[in-house]
């Protein structure tokens, strides 16, 4: 992206976003009689810095002045102009950057096969993380929950950067709760709501998961990755390993570019890398997690009955009865206790008559129950 490209892009920026950013960064707004210009000043160690933000895009020098504003902010923040521009173009989004270092991509290009693999598995990594945040379990099977699909549908890939190969994944702020559903948040939504949104939880969790994995592999603590309570699914490990760290000269770097206007609840880890040396240990973890679930029983059927606490706030779990066809061709039922998130999926499946898969430890025959059960809806809505 060259200078002229930057100057053209400033027209796409919302000047009120820049104003809000400066206010949140504790710049002092100075009084002025000009209605279409905001003047900000901040004291530095040696001098005063002043920024004049034009609000009217019809000004003849709007492109030049706004470009100078972005350049100045980028310089003060220690960022490139391109990074600062991308940040202001997506103010109500976190940006997760996945950088692939290899000798054969020094000039920013990459083979078709490796590019497709990188983009596909970046999406899988976000899907696995969103699934882990919404409904923690060791393995997610079947079609991703509708809530995860909706989150992914709002994310998009940004423009790559020169130097190695960078995939910026733009994740707009989305609020999600099982009772109220989805809500697209804006730059003027209360900061606390954005800071505690599904999006911020996902971006923070991606970085935290990779840090946890790297630390435990370094310490040789593989058992805790398989059996621990970190809520990292095998799906996350598979997506991470498939991003390319198995090639000898490959290194993946993950960087979180948090929204410039949502400063709360930013995770402590902004950048972390993982090399090909972690490929084999992670393959071992994936195999161990999968082998622990091989002997679990899988039942495909329909939700016949639902039982849970009538008050939603007090509902921590629910019980369901699933009807299915046994191996002898006879209709059978099994009762299972589900966590709050899986029970919510069961309610949806029952409401719309969708087929589900119940996975767990089957006990008994005549009055069968399933312990440690998890549920997936396997029919699309």
C-alpha positions in Angstrom: 0.0 0.0 0.0 1.7 3.2 -1.1 1.3 6.9 -0.1 -1.5 7.5 -2.6 -3.3 4.4 -1.5 -3.3 5.7 2.1 -4.5 9.1 1.1 -7.5 7.6 -0.8 -8.3 5.3 2.1 -8.6 8.1 4.6 -12.0 9.0 3.0 -13.2 5.6 4.3 -12.2 6.5 7.8 -14.9 7.8 10.2 -13.3 11.0 11.7 -15.5 10.6 14.8 -13.6 7.3 15.5 -10.3 9.3 15.5 -11.9 11.8 17.8 -13.1 9.1 20.2 -9.7 7.4 20.1 -7.9 10.6 21.1 -10.4 11.3 23.9 -10.0 7.8 25.2 -6.2 8.2 25.1 -6.5 11.2 27.4 -5.8 13.9 24.8 -7.1 17.3 25.9 -9.7 18.8 23.6 -9.2 22.6 23.1 -12.0 25.0 22.6 -12.4 26.3 19.0 -15.0 28.3 17.1 -14.7 26.1 14.1 -17.5 23.6 14.1 -16.0 21.2 11.6 -12.6 20.8 13.3 -11.6 19.2 16.6 -8.3 20.3 18.2 -6.5 18.0 20.6 -3.3 18.6 22.6 -1.2 16.4 24.8 1.9 17.2 26.8 5.0 15.1 26.2 8.3 14.9 28.1 9.8 17.6 26.0 7.0 19.5 24.4 3.3 19.7 23.4 1.8 17.7 20.7 -1.2 19.0 18.8 -3.6 17.3 16.4 -6.3 19.0 14.3 -8.9 16.5 13.2 -11.1 17.6 10.2 -14.7 16.4 10.5 -15.9 17.6 7.1 -14.8 15.4 4.1 -15.6 18.2 1.7 -12.6 20.3 2.8 -10.3 20.7 -0.1 -7.3 19.5 1.9 -9.2 16.8 3.9 -7.1 13.9 2.4 -3.8 15.6 3.2 -4.7 16.7 6.7 -6.3 13.4 7.8 -3.4 11.5 6.4 -1.0 13.7 8.4 -3.2 13.0 11.5 -2.9 9.2 11.0 0.9 9.5 10.4 1.3 11.5 13.6 -0.8 9.1 15.7 1.1 6.1 14.2 4.4 7.7 15.0 3.4 8.4 18.6 2.0 4.9 19.1 5.1 3.3 17.5 3.1 1.7 14.7 3.4 1.8 10.9 0.9 4.0 9.1 -0.6 0.9 7.5 -1.2 -0.7 10.9 -2.8 2.5 12.3 -5.0 2.8 9.2 -6.2 -0.8 9.5 -6.9 -0.2 13.2 -9.1 2.9 12.5 -10.8 1.2 9.6 -11.9 -1.6 12.0 -12.4 0.3 15.3 -15.1 -2.1 16.7 -13.0 -5.2 16.0 -10.0 -7.1 17.3 -7.5 -8.1 14.6 -5.7 -11.4 15.1 -2.6 -11.5 12.9 -1.1 -14.9 11.9 2.4 -14.5 10.4 4.1 -17.4 8.7 7.9 -17.2 8.5 9.7 -19.3 5.9 12.7 -18.8 3.7 10.7 -19.1 0.5 8.2 -16.4 1.3 10.5 -13.5 2.2 8.9 -11.2 -0.3 5.3 -11.7 0.8 4.1 -14.2 -1.7 3.2 -17.9 -1.0 2.2 -20.9 -3.1 -1.6 -21.6 -3.7 -1.6 -24.7 -1.6 0.1 -23.2 1.4 -2.1 -20.1 1.2 -5.3 -22.1 1.1 -4.1 -24.2 4.0 -3.2 -21.1 6.0 -6.6 -19.4 5.5 -8.7 -22.6 6.0 -6.9 -23.4 9.2 -7.0 -19.9 10.5 -10.8 -20.2 10.2 -10.7 -23.6 12.0 -8.6 -22.1 14.8 -11.2 -19.4 15.4 -14.1 -21.9 15.2 -12.4 -24.2 17.7 -11.7 -21.2 20.1 -15.3 -20.0 19.8 -16.5 -23.5 20.5 -14.2 -23.8 23.5 -15.4 -20.4 24.9 -19.1 -21.1 24.4 -19.2 -24.8 25.2 -15.9 -26.2 26.6 -15.1 -29.8 26.0 -12.1 -31.9 24.9 -13.4 -32.7 21.4 -16.1 -31.0 19.3 -17.7 -33.4 16.8 -20.2 -32.8 14.1 -21.3 -29.5 12.7 -20.3 -26.4 14.7 -23.0 -25.0 16.8 -25.2 -22.3 15.2 -23.7 -19.7 17.6 -20.2 -20.5 16.3 -21.3 -20.3 12.7 -22.8 -16.9 13.3 -19.6 -15.6 14.9 -17.5 -16.9 12.0 -19.8 -15.3 9.5 -19.0 -11.8 10.8 -15.2 -12.3 10.7 -13.2 -11.5 7.6 -9.7 -11.6 6.3 -7.8 -8.3 5.9 -5.1 -7.2 3.6 -1.8 -9.1 4.0 1.5 -7.3 4.7 4.9 -7.5 3.0 7.5 -9.5 4.9 6.9 -13.2 5.4 3.2 -13.8 4.9 0.6 -12.3 7.2 -3.1 -13.1 7.4 -5.0 -10.4 9.4 -8.3 -11.8 10.6 -10.7 -9.0 11.5 -13.1 -10.0 14.2 -15.9 -7.4 14.8 -17.4 -7.2 18.3 -20.3 -9.5 18.8 -22.2 -10.0 22.0 -23.7 -13.4 22.6 -25.7 -14.9 25.3 -27.8 -18.1 25.2 -30.9 -16.1 26.2 -30.6 -12.9 24.1 -28.9 -14.3 21.1 -26.5 -12.2 19.0 -26.0 -8.5 18.8 -23.6 -6.7 16.6 -21.8 -4.0 18.6 -20.7 -0.6 17.4 -17.9 1.8 18.3 -20.4 3.7 20.4 -21.5 0.7 22.5 -20.5 0.9 26.1 -16.8 -0.2 26.4 -17.6 -2.7 29.2 -20.0 -4.6 26.9 -17.4 -4.7 24.1 -14.6 -5.7 26.5 -16.7 -8.7 27.7 -18.0 -9.6 24.3 -17.6 -13.0 22.7 -15.1 -11.5 20.3 -12.7 -10.2 23.0 -13.0 -13.6 24.8 -12.1 -15.4 21.6 -9.1 -13.3 20.7 -7.8 -13.4 24.3 -8.4 -17.2 24.4 -6.4 -17.8 21.2 -3.4 -16.0 22.6 -3.8 -17.6 26.1 -4.2 -21.1 24.6 -1.0 -20.9 22.5 0.9 -19.5 25.5 -0.4 -22.4 27.7 0.5 -25.0 25.1 4.0 -23.6 24.5 4.8 -23.4 28.2 3.6 -26.9 29.0 5.4 -28.4 26.0 8.6 -26.6 27.1 8.1 -28.1 30.6 7.3 -31.5 29.2 4.0 -31.4 31.0 2.0 -33.2 28.2 -0.4 -35.0 30.6 -1.9 -31.7 31.7 -2.6 -30.8 28.1 -4.5 -34.0 27.7 -6.3 -34.3 31.0 -6.1 -30.7 32.4 -8.9 -28.3 32.8 -7.6 -25.6 30.3 -10.7 -26.1 28.1 -8.5 -26.5 25.0 -10.2 -28.9 22.6 -8.5 -31.3 20.2 -10.0 -29.2 17.4 -7.8 -26.2 18.5 -4.7 -28.4 18.5 -5.5 -29.7 15.1 -6.1 -26.3 13.6 -2.9 -24.9 15.2 -0.8 -27.8 13.9 -2.4 -27.6 10.4 -1.3 -23.9 10.0 2.1 -25.2 9.0 4.5 -25.6 11.9 5.4 -29.1 10.7 7.7 -27.7 8.0 11.3 -27.6 9.3 11.9 -23.9 8.5 8.4 -22.6 9.4 7.5 -20.4 12.4 4.1 -19.0 13.1 3.7 -15.7 14.9 0.4 -14.7 16.4 -0.3 -11.0 17.2 -3.4 -9.5 18.8 -4.2 -6.0 17.5 -6.9 -5.0 20.0 -9.5 -2.5 19.1 -8.0 1.0 19.7 -11.2 2.1 21.5 -11.7 -0.9 23.8 -8.9 -0.8 26.2 -10.4 -2.9 29.0 -9.9 -6.7 29.2 -7.0 -6.9 26.9 -5.1 -10.1 27.5 -1.5 -9.9 28.9 -0.1 -11.6 25.8 0.0 -9.5 22.6 2.5 -11.6 20.5 3.7 -15.2 20.6 5.4 -17.5 18.1 5.5 -21.3 17.7 8.0 -23.2 15.6 8.0 -26.5 13.8 9.6 -28.1 16.9 6.1 -28.2 18.5 4.5 -30.2 15.7 5.3 -33.7 17.0 4.5 -33.0 20.7 1.1 -31.5 19.6 0.4 -34.5 17.4 0.9 -36.7 20.5 -1.5 -34.6 22.5 -4.1 -34.8 19.7 -3.8 -38.6 19.5 -4.1 -38.9 23.3 -7.2 -36.8 23.5 -8.9 -38.6 20.7 -8.0 -42.0 22.1 -9.6 -41.1 25.4 -12.9 -40.6 23.6 -12.8 -43.5 21.2 -14.6 -45.9 23.5 -17.5 -43.5 24.2 -20.9 -44.4 22.9 -22.4 -42.3 20.1 -26.2 -42.2 19.7 -28.0 -40.5 16.9 -31.7 -39.6 17.4 -34.2 -37.0 18.4 -34.9 -35.1 21.6 -38.0 -36.6 23.2 -38.3 -34.8 26.5 -36.6 -31.9 28.4 -36.3 -31.1 32.1 -34.6 -28.2 33.7 -35.0 -25.5 36.4 -37.8 -23.2 35.4 -35.8 -20.1 36.2 -33.1 -19.4 33.6 -30.6 -17.7 35.9 -30.7 -20.7 38.3 -30.4 -23.2 35.5 -26.9 -24.8 35.6 -27.8 -28.0 33.8 -30.7 -29.9 32.2 -31.8 -33.4 31.6 -33.1 -34.8 28.3 -34.5 -38.0 27.0 -33.3 -39.1 23.5 -35.2 -41.5 21.3 -33.2 -43.6 18.8 -33.2 -46.8 16.8 -31.1 -49.6 18.5 -29.1 -52.2 16.6 -32.0 -54.6 16.7 -34.2 -52.1 14.9 -36.3 -51.3 18.0 -37.0 -47.8 19.3 -35.0 -47.1 22.5 -34.6 -44.2 24.8 -31.7 -42.9 26.9 -31.7 -40.2 29.6 -28.7 -37.8 29.9 -27.7 -34.8 32.0 -26.2 -31.9 30.0 -24.4 -28.7 30.9 -26.2 -25.4 30.3 -24.9 -24.8 26.8 -25.6 -28.3 25.5 -29.1 -28.2 27.1 -29.7 -25.0 25.2 -28.8 -26.8 22.0 -31.1 -29.6 22.9 -34.0 -27.1 23.3 -33.3 -25.8 19.8 -33.1 -29.3 18.4 -36.4 -30.2 20.0 -38.1 -27.0 18.9 -37.1 -27.5 15.2 -37.1 -31.3 15.1 -33.4 -31.6 14.3 -31.4 -34.8 14.6 -28.8 -34.8 17.3 -25.7 -36.8 18.3 -25.3 -37.7 22.0 -21.8 -38.9 23.0 -20.9 -40.3 26.4 -20.6 -43.3 28.7 -23.7 -45.5 28.3 -24.9 -47.2 31.4 -27.7 -49.8 31.8 -30.1 -51.3 29.3 -33.8 -51.2 30.3 -33.5 -47.7 31.8 -30.4 -46.6 30.1 -28.6 -43.4 31.1 -25.5 -41.7 29.6 -22.9 -40.1 31.8 -20.4 -37.4 30.8 -22.7 -36.7 27.9 -22.2 -34.0 25.2 -24.6 -33.1 22.4 -24.2 -31.9 18.8 -26.9 -30.9 16.4 -25.9 -32.7 13.2 -28.6 -31.3 10.9 -28.3 -27.7 9.5 -30.9 -25.2 10.5 
